[in-house]
């Protein structure tokens, strides 16, 4: 549902543009209809950021639910630090989600700066603070998930070569995601 909504929002955002896209042209050259379309596109840009943030955090939550199930159903439960790390990760997911959402909504103050064309909008429509906050939160969450995953993988000794390769590929992909975000 979130992905489908984001696709629809991105369609209209790309069609109408946003205040960020209009910086290359002269704001005085826009007629009333183009100005209204760009204003709508600017609002849709914020909605798209909120949707992708929600999608990312839901994916992390699903992975953490899977880890929790594995930890509590196996002998690994005796490793108390893993359960504490999972609890810490839930807290980190919540606080980082709230931080990214607040940063997205409060980066331009007053809020109408997101849609402002005359004069040119300042740097807040570029969302540097929001992207930085989201990037740091993604890196921290990915690191915590890797810290939880590695002991779980090492405890599973009954695996075939193909399972070992798949698990290794997943750990490598997680590491690549952290590197790319940096």
N, C-alpha and C positions, 0 to 999 in steps of 0.2 A: 504494500500500500504506500509506504513512504517512498520507495523507489519510483513507483508509477507517478505519484504526485510530483516528485522532483523532475521527472522527465517532462511532464506537462508544464511545470513552472519554467523549466529551462527553455522549452520551445517558445513560450511567450516572451521570456527575457531576451532570447537571441533575436526574436522578431522585432521587438520594440526598442531594445537597447536600454541603457540606464544612464544615470548622471555621469558615471565613470566613463562610459563609451562616448558621451557627447563632448568630452573635454577637448577633443581634437578640433571640433568645429567652433564656430562663433555662436554663442547662445542667442544672439539677436537674430540669427538667420532661421530660427525655428518658428513655425507658425503654431497656433494654439493647439491644433490636433497633434502635431509632433511633440510638443511640450507635454501634453497630457499622456501620450504614449511613453515618453521617457520617464515621466514621474511614476507611472504604473510599473514600468520595467525596473526602476530603482527599488520600489517596494518588493517586487518579485525577487530581486537579487538578495534582499535580506531574508525573505522566506526560503529561498534556495539554500542559503548558508545555514539556516536553522534546520532545514530538513536533512542536509548532509551530516550535520553534527549529530542529530538524533539517530540517523542511520549508523554512523560509526560507533556511537556509544551503545546502541542496541547490539551490534555485532560483538563488541567486547563483552557485554553482559551475557550473551549467549555462550561465548567461549568460556567465560568464568563459571557459568552454570554447569557446563560440561565438566570442567575441572573439578568443581565441587562434588558432582556426582561420582566421579572417579575416585576422588580422595575419600569420600565417606563410605564408599562401597568396597574399598580394598584395604589391604593391610597397611597401606601408606598412611592411614589415619593416625597411626602411632607417631608419625612425624608431626609434632604439634606446631612447629614453625610454619609448615605449609598451610595449616588451617588458619593460623594467625595472619599469614600473608594473604590468604583469600579474603579474610575479613577486612584487612587493610585495603585490598584492591577494591572491594565494594565501596568503602568510604572514599577512595580516590576517584572512582568512577562518578559517584554522586557529586563530589565537590568540583571536580574538573568540568563536568557537564554544566553545572550551574555557572561556573566561572566563564566558560566559553559563551554560553547563552547571554549572560549579562554583558560581556565584552562586545558581543555582536550588537546588542540593542543599545548600549550606552557609549559606543565609541564616538559617534557623532552627537554632540550636544549643542543645541537642541536637536531633537530627532529629525526635524524637517530639513536639516542639512544634507541628509541622504538624498533628497530629491531636488536639491537646489541647483539651478542652472545659471542664474543671474545673480550675482557674479559667479564666476567659476567656483565649483565646490572645492573646499580645501582637501587636504590629504586623507581625511577620515573616511571618505568613500572608497579609498583604496584598500581599507580594512587591514592595514599592516598589523595593528595590535591584535585583532581577532585572529588572523592567520598565525601570528607568533604564539598566542595563547593556545590555539588549537594544536599547533605543531608540538609544542612542549608537552601538552597533556597527552597527545598520542604517543610520544616517545616514552614518557613515564609509564603509561599504561602498557605499552608493548614490552618494556623491560620487566615490569612486574609479572606479566603473563609468561614471559620466557623463564623467569626465575621459578615460577610455579611449574611450568611444563617440563623443564629439564630433569628434575628429580623423578617426576612421574614416568618419564620415558626411560630413565635409567633403571627404575624398579621393575619395569615390564621385561622380563628376561625371556619369555616364551614368544619369540617373534621369528618370522621368516625373513629372508634377505629382502624381499620386496617390501615388507612392512617396515623394516629398518630404513630402507631407502626413502619411503614415503614420509616417515617421521622426520628423517634428516632433512628432506626437502621442505617440510613445514617449518622446522626451526630455522633453516636457511632463509626462507621467505620472510619470516618474522624479523630476522636480522637485517635483511635487505630493506624492509619497510622502515626500520629505524634509521638506516643510513640515508635513504632517499629523503626522509622527512628532515634530516639535518641539512 
